[in-house]
Amino acid sequence: MKSGVFSWLLCRALWLCGVALCASGCGRKATVEDCQQIVKRIVELELQSVVPQQELSSEVVQAQQTFKERALSDCVGKRITDKSLACVAAAKDSKTIIDDCF
């Protein structure tokens, strides 16, 4: 995949993650693992329409590795609930994550 598209998708995933976590006022502080789970799901959903299925897992791994650099400031420590994480895992598109999960 072209790095420009990948960078855009990663930025979008991090933005969605930050918006989602800011909207969930109660719960507990998000861990690195929580944030990785959210970003992984958003990236999977965003990439499904633009990346062949056989390349999807490698692109998601690349996104997670890149995400680690920004995780502390953009996600970790924000408030999250277990119900929100379950909703993220079950979401069929990234819009659902924002609209229904947080």
N, CA, C and O atoms as a MOPAC input file, in Angstrom:
PM7 MOZYME 1SCF
protein

 N      0.84700 1    -1.17500 1     0.00000 1
 C      0.00000 1     0.00000 1     0.00000 1
 C      0.88800 1     1.23100 1     0.00000 1
 O      1.95900 1     1.22000 1     0.60600 1
 N      0.46800 1     2.27200 1    -0.65800 1
 C      1.22800 1     3.50800 1    -0.69600 1
 C      1.28500 1     4.10200 1     0.70000 1
 O      0.30200 1     4.05800 1     1.43800 1
 N      2.43300 1     4.65900 1     1.06300 1
 C      2.60000 1     5.18000 1     2.41000 1
 C      1.69200 1     6.36900 1     2.69200 1
 O      1.32500 1     6.59400 1     3.84500 1
 N      1.32000 1     7.13500 1     1.67100 1
 C      0.41500 1     8.26100 1     1.87600 1
 C     -0.95500 1     7.81800 1     2.32600 1
 O     -1.54400 1     8.41900 1     3.22500 1
 N     -1.47100 1     6.76400 1     1.70400 1
 C     -2.77200 1     6.22900 1     2.09500 1
 C     -2.68500 1     5.64100 1     3.49300 1
 O     -3.57800 1     5.83900 1     4.31700 1
 N     -1.59300 1     4.90900 1     3.75900 1
 C     -1.41100 1     4.32600 1     5.07500 1
 C     -1.34000 1     5.41300 1     6.14700 1
 O     -1.98200 1     5.29800 1     7.19100 1
 N     -0.56700 1     6.45800 1     5.89300 1
 C     -0.44500 1     7.55000 1     6.86100 1
 C     -1.79300 1     8.20600 1     7.12100 1
 O     -2.11600 1     8.53300 1     8.26200 1
 N     -2.58200 1     8.40100 1     6.06400 1
 C     -3.90200 1     9.00000 1     6.22400 1
 C     -4.78400 1     8.10300 1     7.07700 1
 O     -5.47200 1     8.58400 1     7.97700 1
 N     -4.76900 1     6.79800 1     6.80100 1
 C     -5.60100 1     5.87300 1     7.56600 1
 C     -5.17600 1     5.81400 1     9.02200 1
 O     -6.02400 1     5.75800 1     9.91300 1
 N     -3.87300 1     5.82500 1     9.27600 1
 C     -3.39300 1     5.79600 1    10.64600 1
 C     -3.78000 1     7.07100 1    11.38300 1
 O     -4.22600 1     7.01500 1    12.52900 1
 N     -3.61600 1     8.20200 1    10.74400 1
 C     -4.01100 1     9.47400 1    11.36400 1
 C     -5.50300 1     9.47400 1    11.66100 1
 O     -5.92800 1     9.92800 1    12.72300 1
 N     -6.29900 1     8.96500 1    10.72500 1
 C     -7.74600 1     8.89100 1    10.93400 1
 C     -8.07200 1     7.97400 1    12.11500 1
 O     -8.92500 1     8.30400 1    12.93900 1
 N     -7.40300 1     6.83300 1    12.19800 1
 C     -7.65000 1     5.89800 1    13.29600 1
 C     -7.29100 1     6.53000 1    14.63500 1
 O     -8.04000 1     6.39900 1    15.60400 1
 N     -6.15900 1     7.21000 1    14.69600 1
 C     -5.76200 1     7.86100 1    15.94000 1
 C     -6.71800 1     8.98600 1    16.30700 1
 O     -7.04100 1     9.17000 1    17.48000 1
 N     -7.16700 1     9.73500 1    15.31900 1
 C     -8.12800 1    10.80400 1    15.57800 1
 C     -9.43400 1    10.21500 1    16.10000 1
 O     -9.98300 1    10.69800 1    17.09100 1
 N     -9.93300 1     9.17200 1    15.43500 1
 C    -11.17400 1     8.53000 1    15.88000 1
 C    -11.03600 1     7.98300 1    17.29400 1
 O    -11.95600 1     8.08600 1    18.10500 1
 N     -9.88600 1     7.40500 1    17.57600 1
 C     -9.62700 1     6.86700 1    18.90700 1
 C     -9.65000 1     7.98900 1    19.94100 1
 O    -10.27000 1     7.84900 1    20.99500 1
 N     -8.98800 1     9.08500 1    19.64900 1
 C     -8.96300 1    10.21100 1    20.58000 1
 C    -10.33200 1    10.81600 1    20.80800 1
 O    -10.70600 1    11.10700 1    21.94500 1
 N    -11.08400 1    11.00700 1    19.73300 1
 C    -12.44300 1    11.54500 1    19.85400 1
 C    -13.31100 1    10.60000 1    20.66800 1
 O    -14.05600 1    11.03000 1    21.55000 1
 N    -13.21200 1     9.32500 1    20.37000 1
 C    -14.02900 1     8.33600 1    21.06400 1
 C    -13.72400 1     8.31300 1    22.55200 1
 O    -14.64000 1     8.27600 1    23.37300 1
 N    -12.45800 1     8.33500 1    22.90100 1
 C    -12.10100 1     8.26700 1    24.30700 1
 C    -12.43800 1     9.55100 1    25.04900 1
 O    -12.77300 1     9.50200 1    26.23300 1
 N    -12.36100 1    10.67400 1    24.40100 1
 C    -12.74200 1    11.93900 1    25.04200 1
 C    -14.23400 1    11.96100 1    25.34400 1
 O    -14.66900 1    12.59700 1    26.30400 1
 N    -15.00800 1    11.27300 1    24.53300 1
 C    -16.45700 1    11.27200 1    24.71100 1
 C    -16.91000 1    10.34000 1    25.82200 1
 O    -18.03400 1    10.47200 1    26.30700 1
 N    -16.07400 1     9.40800 1    26.23400 1
 C    -16.49000 1     8.46000 1    27.27200 1
 C    -15.95500 1     8.92300 1    28.61400 1
 O    -14.82000 1     8.61100 1    28.97200 1
 N    -16.75100 1     9.65500 1    29.35000 1
 C    -16.31300 1    10.32600 1    30.55900 1
 C    -16.06200 1     9.45200 1    31.76500 1
 O    -15.22200 1     9.81300 1    32.59000 1
 N    -16.73600 1     8.32100 1    31.92300 1
 C    -16.53800 1     7.51000 1    33.11200 1
 C    -15.79800 1     6.23400 1    32.75000 1
 O    -15.37300 1     6.06400 1    31.60800 1
 N    -15.64400 1     5.35000 1    33.69700 1
 C    -14.93400 1     4.10800 1    33.44100 1
 C    -13.56800 1     4.13200 1    34.08700 1
 O    -13.39500 1     4.65100 1    35.19100 1
 N    -12.60700 1     3.57200 1    33.39700 1
 C    -11.24100 1     3.48800 1    33.90900 1
 C    -10.29600 1     4.10500 1    32.88800 1
 O    -10.69600 1     4.43800 1    31.77200 1
 N     -9.04100 1     4.25200 1    33.28600 1
 C     -8.05100 1     4.80200 1    32.36100 1
 C     -7.67400 1     3.74800 1    31.33200 1
 O     -7.43400 1     2.59100 1    31.67600 1
 N     -7.62300 1     4.15200 1    30.07200 1
 C     -7.26000 1     3.24500 1    28.98700 1
 C     -5.78200 1     2.87000 1    29.08200 1
 O     -4.92500 1     3.71700 1    29.33500 1
 N     -5.50900 1     1.60000 1    28.87600 1
 C     -4.14000 1     1.10100 1    28.86600 1
 C     -3.61500 1     1.10800 1    27.43000 1
 O     -4.36600 1     1.35500 1    26.48700 1
 N     -2.33400 1     0.83700 1    27.27700 1
 C     -1.74800 1     0.71700 1    25.94300 1
 C     -2.48100 1    -0.37500 1    25.16700 1
 O     -2.77600 1    -0.21200 1    23.98300 1
 N     -2.77400 1    -1.49100 1    25.84200 1
 C     -3.46400 1    -2.60300 1    25.18800 1
 C     -4.86700 1    -2.19800 1    24.73200 1
 O     -5.29300 1    -2.56300 1    23.63700 1
 N     -5.58200 1    -1.44600 1    25.56600 1
 C     -6.91400 1    -0.96300 1    25.18000 1
 C     -6.82100 1    -0.11600 1    23.91600 1
 O     -7.59100 1    -0.29900 1    22.97200 1
 N     -5.87900 1     0.80100 1    23.91300 1
 C     -5.72500 1     1.70600 1    22.77800 1
 C     -5.30500 1     0.95700 1    21.52200 1
 O     -5.77300 1     1.26800 1    20.42700 1
 N     -4.42900 1    -0.02400 1    21.67300 1
 C     -4.03300 1    -0.83300 1    20.52200 1
 C     -5.22600 1    -1.59600 1    19.95900 1
 O     -5.37600 1    -1.72200 1    18.74300 1
 N     -6.06800 1    -2.10000 1    20.84900 1
 C     -7.26100 1    -2.83000 1    20.41100 1
 C     -8.19000 1    -1.92100 1    19.61000 1
 O     -8.71000 1    -2.32600 1    18.57000 1
 N     -8.39600 1    -0.71200 1    20.08300 1
 C     -9.27400 1     0.23700 1    19.39000 1
 C     -8.69700 1     0.59500 1    18.02200 1
 O     -9.40200 1     0.54800 1    17.01400 1
 N     -7.42300 1     0.95000 1    17.99200 1
 C     -6.79500 1     1.33500 1    16.72600 1
 C     -6.77400 1     0.15500 1    15.75800 1
 O     -7.03300 1     0.32900 1    14.56700 1
 N     -6.46800 1    -1.04000 1    16.25600 1
 C     -6.44700 1    -2.21900 1    15.38700 1
 C     -7.80200 1    -2.41200 1    14.71100 1
 O     -7.87000 1    -2.67000 1    13.51000 1
 N     -8.88000 1    -2.28400 1    15.48800 1
 C    -10.21900 1    -2.49500 1    14.92900 1
 C    -10.56800 1    -1.40100 1    13.92200 1
 O    -11.11500 1    -1.69300 1    12.85900 1
 N    -10.25900 1    -0.14900 1    14.24400 1
 C    -10.55000 1     0.94500 1    13.32200 1
 C     -9.76900 1     0.76000 1    12.02300 1
 O    -10.32300 1     0.92800 1    10.93700 1
 N     -8.49200 1     0.41800 1    12.13100 1
 C     -7.66800 1     0.22400 1    10.93600 1
 C     -8.19300 1    -0.94200 1    10.10900 1
 O     -8.27100 1    -0.84400 1     8.88500 1
 N     -8.55200 1    -2.04300 1    10.76300 1
 C     -9.12400 1    -3.18300 1    10.04000 1
 C    -10.35600 1    -2.76400 1     9.25400 1
 O    -10.49900 1    -3.10100 1     8.07900 1
 N    -11.23800 1    -2.03200 1     9.90700 1
 C    -12.48000 1    -1.61800 1     9.25800 1
 C    -12.21900 1    -0.64400 1     8.11200 1
 O    -12.85000 1    -0.74100 1     7.06000 1
 N    -11.30400 1     0.28100 1     8.30900 1
 C    -10.98700 1     1.26100 1     7.27500 1
 C    -10.28100 1     0.61200 1     6.07700 1
 O    -10.51400 1     1.00300 1     4.93400 1
 N     -9.42900 1    -0.36600 1     6.33700 1
 C     -8.64400 1    -0.97700 1     5.27200 1
 C     -9.40300 1    -2.04400 1     4.48800 1
 O     -9.01300 1    -2.36900 1     3.36600 1
 N    -10.46100 1    -2.58800 1     5.04200 1
 C    -11.19500 1    -3.66100 1     4.37100 1
 C    -11.60600 1    -3.30200 1     2.95300 1
 O    -11.61600 1    -4.16000 1     2.07000 1
 N    -11.94000 1    -2.05400 1     2.73400 1
 C    -12.40900 1    -1.66000 1     1.40600 1
 C    -11.29000 1    -1.27400 1     0.43800 1
 O    -11.53900 1    -1.13000 1    -0.75900 1
 N    -10.05900 1    -1.10500 1     0.93700 1
 C     -8.98600 1    -0.64900 1     0.05400 1
 C     -7.79100 1    -1.59500 1    -0.04300 1
 O     -6.91800 1    -1.39700 1    -0.88800 1
 N     -7.73900 1    -2.61000 1     0.80000 1
 C     -6.60700 1    -3.52700 1     0.82000 1
 C     -7.11400 1    -4.94900 1     0.58500 1
 O     -8.09900 1    -5.36100 1     1.19800 1
 N     -6.45200 1    -5.70100 1    -0.29600 1
 C     -6.84900 1    -7.09100 1    -0.47500 1
 C     -6.78100 1    -7.85800 1     0.85100 1
 O     -5.89800 1    -7.60800 1     1.67200 1
 N     -7.70100 1    -8.77800 1     1.05200 1
 C     -7.81000 1    -9.52100 1     2.31100 1
 C     -6.48200 1   -10.14300 1     2.73500 1
 O     -6.15400 1   -10.12900 1     3.92200 1
 N     -5.71100 1   -10.68900 1     1.79200 1
 C     -4.45700 1   -11.35600 1     2.12500 1
 C     -3.39000 1   -10.38700 1     2.63900 1
 O     -2.43500 1   -10.82100 1     3.28300 1
 N     -3.52800 1    -9.09900 1     2.37300 1
 C     -2.56600 1    -8.10600 1     2.84800 1
 C     -3.03800 1    -7.38500 1     4.11100 1
 O     -2.28300 1    -6.61600 1     4.70500 1
 N     -4.25700 1    -7.62700 1     4.51400 1
 C     -4.86400 1    -6.87400 1     5.61600 1
 C     -4.09500 1    -7.02200 1     6.92400 1
 O     -3.83300 1    -6.02000 1     7.59000 1
 N     -3.73000 1    -8.22800 1     7.30700 1
 C     -3.07800 1    -8.40700 1     8.60300 1
 C     -1.71900 1    -7.72100 1     8.66500 1
 O     -1.36200 1    -7.17400 1     9.70900 1
 N     -0.95400 1    -7.73600 1     7.58200 1
 C      0.34600 1    -7.06400 1     7.60600 1
 C      0.18000 1    -5.55000 1     7.71700 1
 O      0.97500 1    -4.88700 1     8.38200 1
 N     -0.84200 1    -5.00500 1     7.07400 1
 C     -1.10300 1    -3.56400 1     7.16500 1
 C     -1.53500 1    -3.18300 1     8.58600 1
 O     -1.15500 1    -2.12700 1     9.09300 1
 N     -2.32300 1    -4.03900 1     9.21500 1
 C     -2.77000 1    -3.76800 1    10.58700 1
 C     -1.57800 1    -3.81200 1    11.53600 1
 O     -1.46300 1    -2.96000 1    12.41700 1
 N     -0.69700 1    -4.78300 1    11.37200 1
 C      0.50900 1    -4.87500 1    12.20100 1
 C      1.36500 1    -3.62500 1    12.02100 1
 O      1.88100 1    -3.08000 1    12.99700 1
 N      1.51900 1    -3.16900 1    10.77900 1
 C      2.29200 1    -1.95400 1    10.51400 1
 C      1.65800 1    -0.75400 1    11.21100 1
 O      2.36700 1     0.08400 1    11.76900 1
 N      0.34600 1    -0.66800 1    11.18400 1
 C     -0.34900 1     0.44100 1    11.83700 1
 C     -0.13600 1     0.39300 1    13.34500 1
 O      0.08700 1     1.42700 1    13.97500 1
 N     -0.20100 1    -0.79200 1    13.92200 1
 C      0.00700 1    -0.91400 1    15.36600 1
 C      1.42200 1    -0.51200 1    15.76500 1
 O      1.61400 1     0.12900 1    16.79800 1
 N      2.40900 1    -0.88200 1    14.96000 1
 C      3.79200 1    -0.51300 1    15.26600 1
 C      3.96900 1     1.00200 1    15.20500 1
 O      4.62600 1     1.59200 1    16.06200 1
 N      3.38800 1     1.61400 1    14.20500 1
 C      3.45700 1     3.06600 1    14.08300 1
 C      2.69600 1     3.73700 1    15.22000 1
 O      3.11900 1     4.77400 1    15.73000 1
 N      1.57600 1     3.14400 1    15.61200 1
 C      0.74100 1     3.70000 1    16.66800 1
 C      1.48700 1     3.80800 1    17.99000 1
 O      1.26000 1     4.75900 1    18.73900 1
 N      2.36500 1     2.86900 1    18.29600 1
 C      3.05300 1     2.85100 1    19.58800 1
 C      3.73800 1     4.18500 1    19.87600 1
 O      3.82100 1     4.61100 1    21.02800 1
 N      4.22800 1     4.84100 1    18.82500 1
 C      4.93100 1     6.10700 1    18.99700 1
 C      4.01900 1     7.21100 1    19.52100 1
 O      4.47200 1     8.10700 1    20.23300 1
 N      2.72400 1     7.15000 1    19.16800 1
 C      1.80900 1     8.22800 1    19.55200 1
 C      0.83700 1     7.82100 1    20.64600 1
 O      0.04300 1     8.64800 1    21.09500 1
 N      0.87900 1     6.57400 1    21.08700 1
 C     -0.12000 1     6.04900 1    22.01000 1
 C     -0.19100 1     6.81400 1    23.32700 1
 O     -1.28500 1     7.08300 1    23.82300 1
 N      0.93200 1     7.16100 1    23.88900 1
 C      0.92600 1     7.79000 1    25.20500 1
 C      0.18400 1     9.12200 1    25.21600 1
 O     -0.56100 1     9.41200 1    26.15200 1
 N      0.38100 1     9.91800 1    24.19500 1
 C     -0.24400 1    11.24000 1    24.20300 1
 C     -1.66700 1    11.24600 1    23.66300 1
 O     -2.47100 1    12.07800 1    24.08200 1
 N     -2.00000 1    10.34900 1    22.75100 1
 C     -3.29900 1    10.40200 1    22.08600 1
 C     -4.37500 1     9.51900 1    22.70900 1
 O     -5.56000 1     9.75000 1    22.46600 1
 N     -4.00800 1     8.52600 1    23.49400 1
 C     -5.01400 1     7.56400 1    23.92500 1
 C     -4.82400 1     7.09300 1    25.36400 1
 O     -5.75400 1     7.17100 1    26.16700 1
 N     -3.65600 1     6.61600 1    25.69000 1
 C     -3.41900 1     6.00400 1    26.99400 1
 C     -3.73400 1     6.99200 1    28.11100 1
 O     -3.30000 1     8.14400 1    28.08600 1
 N     -4.49500 1     6.51800 1    29.08600 1
 C     -4.85600 1     7.34900 1    30.23300 1
 C     -6.20100 1     8.02100 1    30.11600 1
 O     -6.73100 1     8.51900 1    31.10900 1
 N     -6.77100 1     8.04800 1    28.91100 1
 C     -8.11200 1     8.60400 1    28.73600 1
 C     -9.11800 1     7.61200 1    29.33800 1
 O     -8.78800 1     6.44300 1    29.53400 1
 N    -10.32200 1     8.06400 1    29.62800 1
 C    -11.33600 1     7.21500 1    30.26100 1
 C    -11.98300 1     6.27700 1    29.25000 1
 O    -12.27100 1     6.67400 1    28.12100 1
 N    -12.21200 1     5.01500 1    29.66400 1
 C    -12.84300 1     4.01400 1    28.80600 1
 C    -13.57600 1     2.99400 1    29.67900 1
 O    -13.23000 1     2.79800 1    30.84500 1
 N    -14.57600 1     2.35800 1    29.11100 1
 C    -15.31000 1     1.31000 1    29.82500 1
 C    -15.15400 1    -0.01600 1    29.08600 1
 O    -14.84700 1    -0.03900 1    27.89500 1
 N    -15.36600 1    -1.11000 1    29.79800 1
 C    -15.32000 1    -2.42800 1    29.16800 1
 C    -16.44100 1    -2.57700 1    28.14400 1
 O    -16.27500 1    -3.25300 1    27.12800 1
 N    -17.57900 1    -1.94500 1    28.41300 1
 C    -18.70300 1    -1.98000 1    27.46900 1
 C    -18.29600 1    -1.31800 1    26.14700 1
 O    -18.65400 1    -1.80700 1    25.07500 1
 N    -17.56200 1    -0.22700 1    26.21700 1
 C    -17.09500 1     0.45700 1    25.00500 1
 C    -16.13900 1    -0.42100 1    24.21000 1
 O    -16.21100 1    -0.47000 1    22.98300 1
 N    -15.24500 1    -1.11400 1    24.90600 1
 C    -14.30600 1    -2.00200 1    24.22100 1
 C    -15.03000 1    -3.15800 1    23.53700 1
 O    -14.65300 1    -3.55800 1    22.43600 1
 N    -16.06200 1    -3.69700 1    24.17800 1
 C    -16.84600 1    -4.77400 1    23.56700 1
 C    -17.57200 1    -4.26400 1    22.32600 1
 O    -17.67200 1    -4.97500 1    21.32600 1
 N    -18.07000 1    -3.05400 1    22.38900 1
 C    -18.74200 1    -2.43100 1    21.24800 1
 C    -17.76800 1    -2.24500 1    20.08700 1
 O    -18.12200 1    -2.49800 1    18.93600 1
 N    -16.54900 1    -1.80700 1    20.38200 1
 C    -15.52300 1    -1.64000 1    19.35100 1
 C    -15.25800 1    -2.97700 1    18.65000 1
 O    -15.17700 1    -3.03600 1    17.42300 1
 N    -15.12700 1    -4.03100 1    19.43000 1
 C    -14.83600 1    -5.35300 1    18.86100 1
 C    -15.95700 1    -5.83900 1    17.94800 1
 O    -15.69800 1    -6.54200 1    16.97100 1
 N    -17.19600 1    -5.47100 1    18.25600 1
 C    -18.34300 1    -5.93700 1    17.48200 1
 C    -18.71700 1    -5.01100 1    16.32300 1
 O    -19.53700 1    -5.37800 1    15.48200 1
 N    -18.13000 1    -3.82300 1    16.27000 1
 C    -18.50400 1    -2.83200 1    15.25400 1
 C    -18.24300 1    -3.33400 1    13.84200 1
 O    -17.26800 1    -4.04000 1    13.58600 1
 N    -19.13400 1    -2.95600 1    12.93100 1
 C    -19.01100 1    -3.34100 1    11.52000 1
 C    -18.36600 1    -2.24500 1    10.66900 1
 O    -17.95300 1    -2.50000 1     9.53700 1
 N    -18.27800 1    -1.01700 1    11.21500 1
 C    -17.59800 1     0.07800 1    10.51600 1
 C    -17.11300 1     1.09400 1    11.54100 1
 O    -17.58200 1     1.10900 1    12.67900 1
 N    -16.16600 1     1.94800 1    11.13400 1
 C    -15.57700 1     2.89900 1    12.07400 1
 C    -16.57900 1     3.95200 1    12.53900 1
 O    -16.45700 1     4.45800 1    13.65400 1
 N    -17.55400 1     4.29000 1    11.71800 1
 C    -18.58900 1     5.25000 1    12.11800 1
 C    -19.38100 1     4.71300 1    13.30700 1
 O    -19.75800 1     5.47300 1    14.19800 1
 N    -19.62900 1     3.42400 1    13.32000 1
 C    -20.34300 1     2.80400 1    14.43400 1
 C    -19.54200 1     2.94900 1    15.72400 1
 O    -20.11800 1     3.15900 1    16.79200 1
 N    -18.23700 1     2.84000 1    15.63100 1
 C    -17.39800 1     2.97200 1    16.82000 1
 C    -17.60200 1     4.34000 1    17.46200 1
 O    -17.74800 1     4.43700 1    18.68100 1
 N    -17.61300 1     5.38700 1    16.65800 1
 C    -17.79000 1     6.74200 1    17.18100 1
 C    -19.23500 1     6.96800 1    17.63800 1
 O    -19.47100 1     7.47800 1    18.73300 1
 N    -20.19900 1     6.58400 1    16.79300 1
 C    -21.59800 1     6.89000 1    17.07500 1
 C    -22.19500 1     6.04900 1    18.19200 1
 O    -23.01500 1     6.54300 1    18.96500 1
 N    -21.79300 1     4.78000 1    18.28900 1
 C    -22.46800 1     3.87000 1    19.22000 1
 C    -21.62600 1     3.42300 1    20.40800 1
 O    -22.17600 1     3.09600 1    21.46000 1
 N    -20.30900 1     3.40300 1    20.26200 1
 C    -19.47200 1     2.83200 1    21.30200 1
 C    -19.02200 1     3.81700 1    22.37600 1
 O    -18.71300 1     3.41700 1    23.49900 1
 N    -18.98400 1     5.11700 1    22.03000 1
 C    -18.45700 1     6.08500 1    23.00100 1
 C    -19.39100 1     7.23800 1    23.21800 1
 O    -19.09200 1     8.13600 1    24.00500 1

